[in-house]
Amino acid sequence: MSLENDEDQIRGLLKEWGRLSSEGDVDGLLSLTTDDVAFLTPENPPIARDEFAAGFREMSGKARIESTHETKEIRAAGDIAYVWSHLTVVVVPKDGSDPWENSGHVLSVFHKSPSGRWLLARDANLMLGAGDPDKV
């Protein structure tokens, strides 16, 4: 598989992540991750797959999440890739209160599965408040 094709697949995964986040589809999101995925956010211990799912369910029960990625860099070599991006998230509470926006840099690491599919393995989200469903 060529590097360009790998980059295209990863860009597609990021686009799908945004769509699934907006739809509140946690099972769809989990299908894009490795079994040992870890999410790293400021002031929190690493978040494992099950903890991410629980927090996302709680957050998406309270609000719709709209996000945009501005990819700064993608590098792929063998079965490992990383993406540096700038993420903007708009959280629209379902109770009608005012939406709020947050943005910051993200460094994500992907692993290519034996089937050739890229999966999110590590995600370092540097936005303050990331990973906190109680913020809504």
Contacts in CASP RR format, 6 or more apart in sequence:
PFRMAT RR
TARGET T0000
AUTHOR 0000-0000-0000
METHOD contacts of the structure
MODEL  1
MSLENDEDQIRGLLKEWGRLSSEGDVDGLLSLTTDDVAFLTPENPPIARD
EFAAGFREMSGKARIESTHETKEIRAAGDIAYVWSHLTVVVVPKDGSDPW
ENSGHVLSVFHKSPSGRWLLARDANLMLGAGDPDKV
1 116 0 8 1.000
3 76 0 8 1.000
6 76 0 8 1.000
6 81 0 8 1.000
6 112 0 8 1.000
6 118 0 8 1.000
7 74 0 8 1.000
7 76 0 8 1.000
9 117 0 8 1.000
9 118 0 8 1.000
10 74 0 8 1.000
10 76 0 8 1.000
10 81 0 8 1.000
10 83 0 8 1.000
10 110 0 8 1.000
10 118 0 8 1.000
11 71 0 8 1.000
11 74 0 8 1.000
13 32 0 8 1.000
13 110 0 8 1.000
13 118 0 8 1.000
13 119 0 8 1.000
13 120 0 8 1.000
14 69 0 8 1.000
14 71 0 8 1.000
14 83 0 8 1.000
14 85 0 8 1.000
15 69 0 8 1.000
16 32 0 8 1.000
17 29 0 8 1.000
17 32 0 8 1.000
17 120 0 8 1.000
18 67 0 8 1.000
18 69 0 8 1.000
20 28 0 8 1.000
20 29 0 8 1.000
20 32 0 8 1.000
21 29 0 8 1.000
21 65 0 8 1.000
21 67 0 8 1.000
22 64 0 8 1.000
22 65 0 8 1.000
22 66 0 8 1.000
22 67 0 8 1.000
24 56 0 8 1.000
24 60 0 8 1.000
24 64 0 8 1.000
24 65 0 8 1.000
26 53 0 8 1.000
26 56 0 8 1.000
26 57 0 8 1.000
26 60 0 8 1.000
29 56 0 8 1.000
30 49 0 8 1.000
30 52 0 8 1.000
30 53 0 8 1.000
32 119 0 8 1.000
32 120 0 8 1.000
33 49 0 8 1.000
33 119 0 8 1.000
33 120 0 8 1.000
33 121 0 8 1.000
34 111 0 8 1.000
34 113 0 8 1.000
34 119 0 8 1.000
34 120 0 8 1.000
34 121 0 8 1.000
35 49 0 8 1.000
36 48 0 8 1.000
36 49 0 8 1.000
36 121 0 8 1.000
37 48 0 8 1.000
37 49 0 8 1.000
37 52 0 8 1.000
37 119 0 8 1.000
37 120 0 8 1.000
37 121 0 8 1.000
37 122 0 8 1.000
37 123 0 8 1.000
38 46 0 8 1.000
38 47 0 8 1.000
38 48 0 8 1.000
38 121 0 8 1.000
38 122 0 8 1.000
38 123 0 8 1.000
39 46 0 8 1.000
39 47 0 8 1.000
39 52 0 8 1.000
39 122 0 8 1.000
39 123 0 8 1.000
39 125 0 8 1.000
39 131 0 8 1.000
40 46 0 8 1.000
40 47 0 8 1.000
40 122 0 8 1.000
40 123 0 8 1.000
40 124 0 8 1.000
40 125 0 8 1.000
41 47 0 8 1.000
41 124 0 8 1.000
41 125 0 8 1.000
41 127 0 8 1.000
41 129 0 8 1.000
41 130 0 8 1.000
41 131 0 8 1.000
41 132 0 8 1.000
42 126 0 8 1.000
42 127 0 8 1.000
42 128 0 8 1.000
42 129 0 8 1.000
42 130 0 8 1.000
43 128 0 8 1.000
43 129 0 8 1.000
44 131 0 8 1.000
44 132 0 8 1.000
47 131 0 8 1.000
55 131 0 8 1.000
55 133 0 8 1.000
56 133 0 8 1.000
58 133 0 8 1.000
59 65 0 8 1.000
59 91 0 8 1.000
59 131 0 8 1.000
59 133 0 8 1.000
59 136 0 8 1.000
61 94 0 8 1.000
62 93 0 8 1.000
62 94 0 8 1.000
62 95 0 8 1.000
62 133 0 8 1.000
62 136 0 8 1.000
63 91 0 8 1.000
63 92 0 8 1.000
63 93 0 8 1.000
63 94 0 8 1.000
63 136 0 8 1.000
64 91 0 8 1.000
64 92 0 8 1.000
64 94 0 8 1.000
65 89 0 8 1.000
65 90 0 8 1.000
65 91 0 8 1.000
65 92 0 8 1.000
66 89 0 8 1.000
66 90 0 8 1.000
66 91 0 8 1.000
66 92 0 8 1.000
67 87 0 8 1.000
67 88 0 8 1.000
67 89 0 8 1.000
67 90 0 8 1.000
68 87 0 8 1.000
68 88 0 8 1.000
69 85 0 8 1.000
69 86 0 8 1.000
69 87 0 8 1.000
69 106 0 8 1.000
70 85 0 8 1.000
70 86 0 8 1.000
70 87 0 8 1.000
70 88 0 8 1.000
71 83 0 8 1.000
71 84 0 8 1.000
71 85 0 8 1.000
72 84 0 8 1.000
72 85 0 8 1.000
72 86 0 8 1.000
72 105 0 8 1.000
73 82 0 8 1.000
73 83 0 8 1.000
73 84 0 8 1.000
74 81 0 8 1.000
74 82 0 8 1.000
74 83 0 8 1.000
75 81 0 8 1.000
75 82 0 8 1.000
76 110 0 8 1.000
78 112 0 8 1.000
79 111 0 8 1.000
79 112 0 8 1.000
80 109 0 8 1.000
80 110 0 8 1.000
80 111 0 8 1.000
80 112 0 8 1.000
81 109 0 8 1.000
81 110 0 8 1.000
81 112 0 8 1.000
81 118 0 8 1.000
82 107 0 8 1.000
82 108 0 8 1.000
82 109 0 8 1.000
82 110 0 8 1.000
83 106 0 8 1.000
83 107 0 8 1.000
83 108 0 8 1.000
83 110 0 8 1.000
84 105 0 8 1.000
84 106 0 8 1.000
84 107 0 8 1.000
85 105 0 8 1.000
85 106 0 8 1.000
85 108 0 8 1.000
86 103 0 8 1.000
86 104 0 8 1.000
86 105 0 8 1.000
86 106 0 8 1.000
87 103 0 8 1.000
87 104 0 8 1.000
87 105 0 8 1.000
87 106 0 8 1.000
87 125 0 8 1.000
87 127 0 8 1.000
88 101 0 8 1.000
88 102 0 8 1.000
88 103 0 8 1.000
88 104 0 8 1.000
89 101 0 8 1.000
89 102 0 8 1.000
89 103 0 8 1.000
89 127 0 8 1.000
90 99 0 8 1.000
90 100 0 8 1.000
90 101 0 8 1.000
91 99 0 8 1.000
91 100 0 8 1.000
91 101 0 8 1.000
91 102 0 8 1.000
91 135 0 8 1.000
91 136 0 8 1.000
92 99 0 8 1.000
93 99 0 8 1.000
93 136 0 8 1.000
102 127 0 8 1.000
102 128 0 8 1.000
102 129 0 8 1.000
102 130 0 8 1.000
103 127 0 8 1.000
104 125 0 8 1.000
104 126 0 8 1.000
104 127 0 8 1.000
105 126 0 8 1.000
106 123 0 8 1.000
106 124 0 8 1.000
106 125 0 8 1.000
106 126 0 8 1.000
106 127 0 8 1.000
107 123 0 8 1.000
107 124 0 8 1.000
107 126 0 8 1.000
108 120 0 8 1.000
108 122 0 8 1.000
108 123 0 8 1.000
108 124 0 8 1.000
109 120 0 8 1.000
109 121 0 8 1.000
109 122 0 8 1.000
109 123 0 8 1.000
110 118 0 8 1.000
110 119 0 8 1.000
110 120 0 8 1.000
110 121 0 8 1.000
111 118 0 8 1.000
111 119 0 8 1.000
111 121 0 8 1.000
112 118 0 8 1.000
112 119 0 8 1.000
113 119 0 8 1.000
125 131 0 8 1.000
129 135 0 8 1.000
END
